[in-house]
Amino acid sequence: MKDTESLVRAARAGDLAAFSGIVRKFQDMGYGCAYAILGDFHLAEDVTQEAFIEAYRNLPKLRSAAAFPAWFAIAAAGLHGPSVYQPCPWKPSRR
């Protein structure tokens, strides 16, 4: 498998196969970050999918291809982005 920087550069240039490689390489990390915060299997899957969509849309804004892992972890952890990262209002609080 290609290294992360090569995959990111290729994906920025429009190579969808390269972005698929990024997804395969980082899907477990993304899910782990989301699940650690949310504690809900299905919601963590949704957040991970949304984080990949956000990453794809925002690849041109990424200053350094080498920064992708940390940048993606932040998206998967829900520290920025759409309100999908907020727990459902009807879910009991985990205090």
C-alpha positions as a Markdown table, in Angstrom:
| # | Residue | x | y | z |
|---|---|---|---|---|
| 1 | Met | 0.0 | 0.0 | 0.0 |
| 2 | Lys | 1.2 | 3.5 | -0.8 |
| 3 | Asp | 2.3 | 5.8 | 2.0 |
| 4 | Thr | -0.1 | 8.4 | 3.3 |
| 5 | Glu | 1.5 | 11.4 | 1.7 |
| 6 | Ser | 1.4 | 9.8 | -1.7 |
| 7 | Leu | -2.3 | 8.8 | -1.3 |
| 8 | Val | -3.2 | 12.3 | -0.1 |
| 9 | Arg | -1.4 | 14.0 | -3.0 |
| 10 | Ala | -3.1 | 11.6 | -5.5 |
| 11 | Ala | -6.5 | 12.1 | -4.0 |
| 12 | Arg | -6.1 | 15.9 | -4.1 |
| 13 | Ala | -5.4 | 15.4 | -7.9 |
| 14 | Gly | -8.8 | 13.6 | -8.2 |
| 15 | Asp | -7.7 | 10.0 | -8.0 |
| 16 | Leu | -10.7 | 8.3 | -6.4 |
| 17 | Ala | -8.7 | 5.0 | -6.0 |
| 18 | Ala | -6.2 | 6.9 | -3.9 |
| 19 | Phe | -9.0 | 8.2 | -1.6 |
| 20 | Ser | -10.3 | 4.6 | -1.3 |
| 21 | Gly | -6.8 | 3.7 | -0.1 |
| 22 | Ile | -7.0 | 6.5 | 2.5 |
| 23 | Val | -10.4 | 5.2 | 3.7 |
| 24 | Arg | -9.0 | 1.6 | 4.0 |
| 25 | Lys | -6.0 | 2.9 | 5.8 |
| 26 | Phe | -7.8 | 5.1 | 8.3 |
| 27 | Gln | -11.2 | 3.7 | 8.8 |
| 28 | Asp | -10.3 | 1.8 | 12.0 |
| 29 | Met | -8.6 | 4.9 | 13.5 |
| 30 | Gly | -11.6 | 7.1 | 12.6 |
| 31 | Tyr | -14.1 | 4.6 | 14.1 |
| 32 | Gly | -12.0 | 4.2 | 17.2 |
| 33 | Cys | -11.8 | 8.0 | 17.8 |
| 34 | Ala | -15.5 | 8.4 | 17.3 |
| 35 | Tyr | -16.5 | 5.4 | 19.4 |
| 36 | Ala | -14.2 | 6.5 | 22.3 |
| 37 | Ile | -16.1 | 9.8 | 22.5 |
| 38 | Leu | -19.6 | 8.7 | 21.7 |
| 39 | Gly | -19.8 | 5.2 | 23.1 |
| 40 | Asp | -22.3 | 4.2 | 20.5 |
| 41 | Phe | -21.4 | 1.7 | 17.8 |
| 42 | His | -23.8 | 2.9 | 15.1 |
| 43 | Leu | -23.4 | 6.6 | 15.8 |
| 44 | Ala | -19.6 | 6.1 | 15.6 |
| 45 | Glu | -20.0 | 4.4 | 12.2 |
| 46 | Asp | -22.1 | 7.4 | 11.0 |
| 47 | Val | -19.6 | 9.9 | 12.3 |
| 48 | Thr | -16.7 | 8.1 | 10.7 |
| 49 | Gln | -18.5 | 8.1 | 7.3 |
| 50 | Glu | -19.2 | 11.8 | 7.7 |
| 51 | Ala | -15.6 | 12.5 | 8.7 |
| 52 | Phe | -14.4 | 10.8 | 5.4 |
| 53 | Ile | -16.9 | 12.9 | 3.4 |
| 54 | Glu | -15.6 | 16.0 | 5.2 |
| 55 | Ala | -12.0 | 15.0 | 4.6 |
| 56 | Tyr | -12.7 | 14.5 | 0.9 |
| 57 | Arg | -14.4 | 17.8 | 0.5 |
| 58 | Asn | -11.6 | 19.6 | 2.4 |
| 59 | Leu | -8.5 | 17.9 | 1.0 |
| 60 | Pro | -7.5 | 21.1 | -0.9 |
| 61 | Lys | -7.4 | 23.0 | 2.4 |
| 62 | Leu | -5.0 | 20.5 | 4.0 |
| 63 | Arg | -1.6 | 22.3 | 4.0 |
| 64 | Ser | 0.6 | 19.3 | 4.4 |
| 65 | Ala | -0.2 | 15.8 | 3.2 |
| 66 | Ala | 1.8 | 14.4 | 6.2 |
| 67 | Ala | -0.7 | 16.1 | 8.5 |
| 68 | Phe | -3.6 | 14.0 | 7.3 |
| 69 | Pro | -3.7 | 11.4 | 10.2 |
| 70 | Ala | -4.0 | 14.1 | 12.9 |
| 71 | Trp | -6.3 | 16.2 | 10.8 |
| 72 | Phe | -8.6 | 13.3 | 10.1 |
| 73 | Ala | -8.5 | 12.2 | 13.8 |
| 74 | Ile | -9.8 | 15.6 | 14.8 |
| 75 | Ala | -12.7 | 15.3 | 12.3 |
| 76 | Ala | -13.5 | 11.8 | 13.4 |
| 77 | Ala | -13.5 | 12.9 | 17.1 |
| 78 | Gly | -16.1 | 15.5 | 16.2 |
| 79 | Leu | -14.0 | 18.5 | 17.2 |
| 80 | His | -15.3 | 20.4 | 14.2 |
| 81 | Gly | -17.8 | 19.9 | 11.5 |
| 82 | Pro | -21.5 | 19.4 | 11.2 |
| 83 | Ser | -23.9 | 18.8 | 14.1 |
| 84 | Val | -24.0 | 15.1 | 13.3 |
| 85 | Tyr | -21.2 | 14.8 | 15.9 |
| 86 | Gln | -23.5 | 15.9 | 18.7 |
| 87 | Pro | -25.2 | 13.1 | 20.7 |
| 88 | Cys | -28.9 | 12.6 | 20.0 |
| 89 | Pro | -31.0 | 14.6 | 22.4 |
| 90 | Trp | -33.0 | 11.6 | 23.4 |
| 91 | Lys | -30.0 | 9.5 | 24.3 |
| 92 | Pro | -29.4 | 9.4 | 28.1 |
| 93 | Ser | -26.4 | 11.3 | 29.4 |
| 94 | Arg | -23.3 | 9.2 | 30.3 |
| 95 | Arg | -22.3 | 11.1 | 33.5 |
